[in-house]
Amino acid sequence: MSDTEEIATERTIAIVNARVWTGDDRRPWADAVLVRGARIVGIGSSAEIRKRAGTSAVIVDARSMMVVPGASAGRIATGFPANLIVVERAVDGVPAAPRDDEIVLALEEGAVVVDRDGMVS
């Protein structure tokens, strides 16, 4: 398989309508994040991420839930590994590490490892 074919077959997941804590002091919050394969490829508004996702992407409506970086990631940034956790609580400041019972969806390098509510089909 060529690099082009591999990129074309990677799963794309767009998490929209979220409260994304990026961990970046310049832009600590966003509404959506776009994952292609094992990497984060976009962070921004829900409208922007939906448009960039394409028709074959899995769209996850986070329903205003919070998205935080996985333990090993530290922050959410374009080009970083797609280690993301969606939790049911909203936080205005720097979020604390989520408890297991708060995790609704978890991605490790783009692979779904927890999907408590069937958000990803």
PyMOL commands that place a pseudoatom at each C-alpha (Angstrom):
pseudoatom trace, name=CA, resn=MET, resi=1, chain=A, elem=C, hetatm=0, pos=[0.000, 0.000, 0.000]
pseudoatom trace, name=CA, resn=SER, resi=2, chain=A, elem=C, hetatm=0, pos=[1.386, 3.419, -0.917]
pseudoatom trace, name=CA, resn=ASP, resi=3, chain=A, elem=C, hetatm=0, pos=[1.461, 6.355, 1.531]
pseudoatom trace, name=CA, resn=THR, resi=4, chain=A, elem=C, hetatm=0, pos=[-1.363, 8.005, -0.409]
pseudoatom trace, name=CA, resn=GLU, resi=5, chain=A, elem=C, hetatm=0, pos=[-3.574, 4.906, -0.166]
pseudoatom trace, name=CA, resn=GLU, resi=6, chain=A, elem=C, hetatm=0, pos=[-2.835, 4.548, 3.548]
pseudoatom trace, name=CA, resn=ILE, resi=7, chain=A, elem=C, hetatm=0, pos=[-3.822, 8.168, 4.245]
pseudoatom trace, name=CA, resn=ALA, resi=8, chain=A, elem=C, hetatm=0, pos=[-7.021, 7.743, 2.235]
pseudoatom trace, name=CA, resn=THR, resi=9, chain=A, elem=C, hetatm=0, pos=[-8.103, 4.712, 4.313]
pseudoatom trace, name=CA, resn=GLU, resi=10, chain=A, elem=C, hetatm=0, pos=[-7.418, 6.202, 7.757]
pseudoatom trace, name=CA, resn=ARG, resi=11, chain=A, elem=C, hetatm=0, pos=[-10.521, 6.839, 9.846]
pseudoatom trace, name=CA, resn=THR, resi=12, chain=A, elem=C, hetatm=0, pos=[-11.480, 10.480, 10.284]
pseudoatom trace, name=CA, resn=ILE, resi=13, chain=A, elem=C, hetatm=0, pos=[-13.306, 11.498, 13.448]
pseudoatom trace, name=CA, resn=ALA, resi=14, chain=A, elem=C, hetatm=0, pos=[-14.652, 14.997, 14.045]
pseudoatom trace, name=CA, resn=ILE, resi=15, chain=A, elem=C, hetatm=0, pos=[-15.637, 15.801, 17.618]
pseudoatom trace, name=CA, resn=VAL, resi=16, chain=A, elem=C, hetatm=0, pos=[-17.932, 18.832, 17.449]
pseudoatom trace, name=CA, resn=ASN, resi=17, chain=A, elem=C, hetatm=0, pos=[-20.116, 20.893, 19.807]
pseudoatom trace, name=CA, resn=ALA, resi=18, chain=A, elem=C, hetatm=0, pos=[-17.553, 20.358, 22.541]
pseudoatom trace, name=CA, resn=ARG, resi=19, chain=A, elem=C, hetatm=0, pos=[-15.607, 22.362, 25.076]
pseudoatom trace, name=CA, resn=VAL, resi=20, chain=A, elem=C, hetatm=0, pos=[-12.056, 21.465, 23.991]
pseudoatom trace, name=CA, resn=TRP, resi=21, chain=A, elem=C, hetatm=0, pos=[-9.314, 22.342, 26.467]
pseudoatom trace, name=CA, resn=THR, resi=22, chain=A, elem=C, hetatm=0, pos=[-6.201, 22.658, 24.304]
pseudoatom trace, name=CA, resn=GLY, resi=23, chain=A, elem=C, hetatm=0, pos=[-3.635, 23.348, 27.017]
pseudoatom trace, name=CA, resn=ASP, resi=24, chain=A, elem=C, hetatm=0, pos=[-2.261, 26.178, 24.831]
pseudoatom trace, name=CA, resn=ASP, resi=25, chain=A, elem=C, hetatm=0, pos=[-1.977, 29.493, 26.718]
pseudoatom trace, name=CA, resn=ARG, resi=26, chain=A, elem=C, hetatm=0, pos=[-2.584, 31.452, 23.483]
pseudoatom trace, name=CA, resn=ARG, resi=27, chain=A, elem=C, hetatm=0, pos=[-5.855, 29.621, 22.736]
pseudoatom trace, name=CA, resn=PRO, resi=28, chain=A, elem=C, hetatm=0, pos=[-6.918, 27.486, 25.692]
pseudoatom trace, name=CA, resn=TRP, resi=29, chain=A, elem=C, hetatm=0, pos=[-10.429, 26.655, 24.409]
pseudoatom trace, name=CA, resn=ALA, resi=30, chain=A, elem=C, hetatm=0, pos=[-11.955, 25.516, 21.112]
pseudoatom trace, name=CA, resn=ASP, resi=31, chain=A, elem=C, hetatm=0, pos=[-15.279, 24.002, 20.008]
pseudoatom trace, name=CA, resn=ALA, resi=32, chain=A, elem=C, hetatm=0, pos=[-14.116, 21.019, 17.970]
pseudoatom trace, name=CA, resn=VAL, resi=33, chain=A, elem=C, hetatm=0, pos=[-11.218, 18.758, 17.078]
pseudoatom trace, name=CA, resn=LEU, resi=34, chain=A, elem=C, hetatm=0, pos=[-10.499, 16.741, 13.926]
pseudoatom trace, name=CA, resn=VAL, resi=35, chain=A, elem=C, hetatm=0, pos=[-8.634, 13.430, 14.027]
pseudoatom trace, name=CA, resn=ARG, resi=36, chain=A, elem=C, hetatm=0, pos=[-7.332, 11.555, 10.995]
pseudoatom trace, name=CA, resn=GLY, resi=37, chain=A, elem=C, hetatm=0, pos=[-5.728, 8.237, 11.755]
pseudoatom trace, name=CA, resn=ALA, resi=38, chain=A, elem=C, hetatm=0, pos=[-3.497, 8.572, 14.804]
pseudoatom trace, name=CA, resn=ARG, resi=39, chain=A, elem=C, hetatm=0, pos=[-3.037, 12.365, 14.627]
pseudoatom trace, name=CA, resn=ILE, resi=40, chain=A, elem=C, hetatm=0, pos=[-4.925, 15.542, 15.395]
pseudoatom trace, name=CA, resn=VAL, resi=41, chain=A, elem=C, hetatm=0, pos=[-5.255, 17.446, 12.119]
pseudoatom trace, name=CA, resn=GLY, resi=42, chain=A, elem=C, hetatm=0, pos=[-7.467, 20.364, 13.139]
pseudoatom trace, name=CA, resn=ILE, resi=43, chain=A, elem=C, hetatm=0, pos=[-8.783, 22.362, 16.069]
pseudoatom trace, name=CA, resn=GLY, resi=44, chain=A, elem=C, hetatm=0, pos=[-11.356, 25.117, 15.766]
pseudoatom trace, name=CA, resn=SER, resi=45, chain=A, elem=C, hetatm=0, pos=[-15.026, 25.885, 15.494]
pseudoatom trace, name=CA, resn=SER, resi=46, chain=A, elem=C, hetatm=0, pos=[-17.585, 23.136, 14.964]
pseudoatom trace, name=CA, resn=ALA, resi=47, chain=A, elem=C, hetatm=0, pos=[-18.539, 24.583, 11.558]
pseudoatom trace, name=CA, resn=GLU, resi=48, chain=A, elem=C, hetatm=0, pos=[-14.913, 24.708, 10.399]
pseudoatom trace, name=CA, resn=ILE, resi=49, chain=A, elem=C, hetatm=0, pos=[-14.146, 21.169, 11.576]
pseudoatom trace, name=CA, resn=ARG, resi=50, chain=A, elem=C, hetatm=0, pos=[-17.341, 19.735, 10.007]
pseudoatom trace, name=CA, resn=LYS, resi=51, chain=A, elem=C, hetatm=0, pos=[-16.382, 21.339, 6.693]
pseudoatom trace, name=CA, resn=ARG, resi=52, chain=A, elem=C, hetatm=0, pos=[-12.811, 19.996, 6.838]
pseudoatom trace, name=CA, resn=ALA, resi=53, chain=A, elem=C, hetatm=0, pos=[-13.889, 16.515, 7.955]
pseudoatom trace, name=CA, resn=GLY, resi=54, chain=A, elem=C, hetatm=0, pos=[-15.398, 15.422, 4.643]
pseudoatom trace, name=CA, resn=THR, resi=55, chain=A, elem=C, hetatm=0, pos=[-18.375, 13.220, 3.922]
pseudoatom trace, name=CA, resn=SER, resi=56, chain=A, elem=C, hetatm=0, pos=[-16.822, 9.936, 5.076]
pseudoatom trace, name=CA, resn=ALA, resi=57, chain=A, elem=C, hetatm=0, pos=[-15.877, 11.211, 8.552]
pseudoatom trace, name=CA, resn=VAL, resi=58, chain=A, elem=C, hetatm=0, pos=[-17.493, 9.995, 11.730]
pseudoatom trace, name=CA, resn=ILE, resi=59, chain=A, elem=C, hetatm=0, pos=[-19.099, 13.060, 13.333]
pseudoatom trace, name=CA, resn=VAL, resi=60, chain=A, elem=C, hetatm=0, pos=[-19.302, 12.861, 17.121]
pseudoatom trace, name=CA, resn=ASP, resi=61, chain=A, elem=C, hetatm=0, pos=[-21.658, 15.377, 18.731]
pseudoatom trace, name=CA, resn=ALA, resi=62, chain=A, elem=C, hetatm=0, pos=[-20.124, 15.932, 22.152]
pseudoatom trace, name=CA, resn=ARG, resi=63, chain=A, elem=C, hetatm=0, pos=[-23.252, 17.795, 23.356]
pseudoatom trace, name=CA, resn=SER, resi=64, chain=A, elem=C, hetatm=0, pos=[-21.166, 20.443, 25.178]
pseudoatom trace, name=CA, resn=MET, resi=65, chain=A, elem=C, hetatm=0, pos=[-19.079, 17.829, 26.986]
pseudoatom trace, name=CA, resn=MET, resi=66, chain=A, elem=C, hetatm=0, pos=[-15.441, 18.555, 27.653]
pseudoatom trace, name=CA, resn=VAL, resi=67, chain=A, elem=C, hetatm=0, pos=[-12.548, 17.186, 25.589]
pseudoatom trace, name=CA, resn=VAL, resi=68, chain=A, elem=C, hetatm=0, pos=[-9.202, 16.955, 27.360]
pseudoatom trace, name=CA, resn=PRO, resi=69, chain=A, elem=C, hetatm=0, pos=[-5.860, 15.485, 26.336]
pseudoatom trace, name=CA, resn=GLY, resi=70, chain=A, elem=C, hetatm=0, pos=[-5.088, 11.912, 27.295]
pseudoatom trace, name=CA, resn=ALA, resi=71, chain=A, elem=C, hetatm=0, pos=[-2.631, 11.433, 30.143]
pseudoatom trace, name=CA, resn=SER, resi=72, chain=A, elem=C, hetatm=0, pos=[0.429, 11.142, 27.912]
pseudoatom trace, name=CA, resn=ALA, resi=73, chain=A, elem=C, hetatm=0, pos=[-0.472, 14.046, 25.601]
pseudoatom trace, name=CA, resn=GLY, resi=74, chain=A, elem=C, hetatm=0, pos=[-0.491, 17.061, 27.933]
pseudoatom trace, name=CA, resn=ARG, resi=75, chain=A, elem=C, hetatm=0, pos=[-2.223, 19.261, 25.351]
pseudoatom trace, name=CA, resn=ILE, resi=76, chain=A, elem=C, hetatm=0, pos=[-4.302, 19.128, 22.204]
pseudoatom trace, name=CA, resn=ALA, resi=77, chain=A, elem=C, hetatm=0, pos=[-2.506, 20.510, 19.154]
pseudoatom trace, name=CA, resn=THR, resi=78, chain=A, elem=C, hetatm=0, pos=[-2.383, 19.915, 15.418]
pseudoatom trace, name=CA, resn=GLY, resi=79, chain=A, elem=C, hetatm=0, pos=[0.140, 17.203, 14.618]
pseudoatom trace, name=CA, resn=PHE, resi=80, chain=A, elem=C, hetatm=0, pos=[0.006, 15.700, 18.101]
pseudoatom trace, name=CA, resn=PRO, resi=81, chain=A, elem=C, hetatm=0, pos=[-1.094, 12.092, 18.702]
pseudoatom trace, name=CA, resn=ALA, resi=82, chain=A, elem=C, hetatm=0, pos=[-4.884, 11.772, 18.911]
pseudoatom trace, name=CA, resn=ASN, resi=83, chain=A, elem=C, hetatm=0, pos=[-4.996, 10.903, 22.613]
pseudoatom trace, name=CA, resn=LEU, resi=84, chain=A, elem=C, hetatm=0, pos=[-8.297, 12.473, 23.637]
pseudoatom trace, name=CA, resn=ILE, resi=85, chain=A, elem=C, hetatm=0, pos=[-10.828, 11.992, 26.405]
pseudoatom trace, name=CA, resn=VAL, resi=86, chain=A, elem=C, hetatm=0, pos=[-14.438, 13.217, 26.324]
pseudoatom trace, name=CA, resn=VAL, resi=87, chain=A, elem=C, hetatm=0, pos=[-15.848, 13.723, 29.827]
pseudoatom trace, name=CA, resn=GLU, resi=88, chain=A, elem=C, hetatm=0, pos=[-19.330, 14.644, 30.995]
pseudoatom trace, name=CA, resn=ARG, resi=89, chain=A, elem=C, hetatm=0, pos=[-18.406, 17.612, 33.130]
pseudoatom trace, name=CA, resn=ALA, resi=90, chain=A, elem=C, hetatm=0, pos=[-17.807, 21.199, 32.154]
pseudoatom trace, name=CA, resn=VAL, resi=91, chain=A, elem=C, hetatm=0, pos=[-14.935, 23.157, 33.658]
pseudoatom trace, name=CA, resn=ASP, resi=92, chain=A, elem=C, hetatm=0, pos=[-14.054, 26.823, 33.232]
pseudoatom trace, name=CA, resn=GLY, resi=93, chain=A, elem=C, hetatm=0, pos=[-10.453, 26.615, 34.433]
pseudoatom trace, name=CA, resn=VAL, resi=94, chain=A, elem=C, hetatm=0, pos=[-7.730, 24.045, 33.887]
pseudoatom trace, name=CA, resn=PRO, resi=95, chain=A, elem=C, hetatm=0, pos=[-9.471, 20.675, 34.128]
pseudoatom trace, name=CA, resn=ALA, resi=96, chain=A, elem=C, hetatm=0, pos=[-8.465, 18.051, 36.650]
pseudoatom trace, name=CA, resn=ALA, resi=97, chain=A, elem=C, hetatm=0, pos=[-7.697, 14.529, 35.489]
pseudoatom trace, name=CA, resn=PRO, resi=98, chain=A, elem=C, hetatm=0, pos=[-10.985, 12.779, 34.738]
pseudoatom trace, name=CA, resn=ARG, resi=99, chain=A, elem=C, hetatm=0, pos=[-12.258, 9.945, 36.882]
pseudoatom trace, name=CA, resn=ASP, resi=100, chain=A, elem=C, hetatm=0, pos=[-13.032, 6.669, 35.090]
pseudoatom trace, name=CA, resn=ASP, resi=101, chain=A, elem=C, hetatm=0, pos=[-16.772, 7.096, 35.679]
pseudoatom trace, name=CA, resn=GLU, resi=102, chain=A, elem=C, hetatm=0, pos=[-16.714, 10.502, 33.897]
pseudoatom trace, name=CA, resn=ILE, resi=103, chain=A, elem=C, hetatm=0, pos=[-15.153, 9.204, 30.661]
pseudoatom trace, name=CA, resn=VAL, resi=104, chain=A, elem=C, hetatm=0, pos=[-17.681, 8.939, 27.845]
pseudoatom trace, name=CA, resn=LEU, resi=105, chain=A, elem=C, hetatm=0, pos=[-15.243, 8.505, 24.926]
pseudoatom trace, name=CA, resn=ALA, resi=106, chain=A, elem=C, hetatm=0, pos=[-11.497, 7.931, 24.815]
pseudoatom trace, name=CA, resn=LEU, resi=107, chain=A, elem=C, hetatm=0, pos=[-9.142, 7.781, 21.835]
pseudoatom trace, name=CA, resn=GLU, resi=108, chain=A, elem=C, hetatm=0, pos=[-5.565, 6.508, 21.963]
pseudoatom trace, name=CA, resn=GLU, resi=109, chain=A, elem=C, hetatm=0, pos=[-3.681, 7.473, 18.818]
pseudoatom trace, name=CA, resn=GLY, resi=110, chain=A, elem=C, hetatm=0, pos=[-7.024, 7.741, 17.058]
pseudoatom trace, name=CA, resn=ALA, resi=111, chain=A, elem=C, hetatm=0, pos=[-8.269, 4.310, 18.101]
pseudoatom trace, name=CA, resn=VAL, resi=112, chain=A, elem=C, hetatm=0, pos=[-11.453, 4.206, 20.162]
pseudoatom trace, name=CA, resn=VAL, resi=113, chain=A, elem=C, hetatm=0, pos=[-10.684, 2.547, 23.516]
pseudoatom trace, name=CA, resn=VAL, resi=114, chain=A, elem=C, hetatm=0, pos=[-13.782, 3.673, 25.435]
pseudoatom trace, name=CA, resn=ASP, resi=115, chain=A, elem=C, hetatm=0, pos=[-17.170, 4.468, 23.912]
pseudoatom trace, name=CA, resn=ARG, resi=116, chain=A, elem=C, hetatm=0, pos=[-19.566, 4.286, 26.818]
pseudoatom trace, name=CA, resn=ASP, resi=117, chain=A, elem=C, hetatm=0, pos=[-22.565, 5.825, 24.981]
pseudoatom trace, name=CA, resn=GLY, resi=118, chain=A, elem=C, hetatm=0, pos=[-21.950, 4.512, 21.452]
pseudoatom trace, name=CA, resn=MET, resi=119, chain=A, elem=C, hetatm=0, pos=[-20.861, 7.905, 20.093]
pseudoatom trace, name=CA, resn=VAL, resi=120, chain=A, elem=C, hetatm=0, pos=[-18.637, 6.430, 17.366]
pseudoatom trace, name=CA, resn=SER, resi=121, chain=A, elem=C, hetatm=0, pos=[-20.212, 3.951, 14.965]
for i in range(1, 121): cmd.bond("trace and resi %d" % i, "trace and resi %d" % (i + 1))
show_as sticks, trace
zoom trace
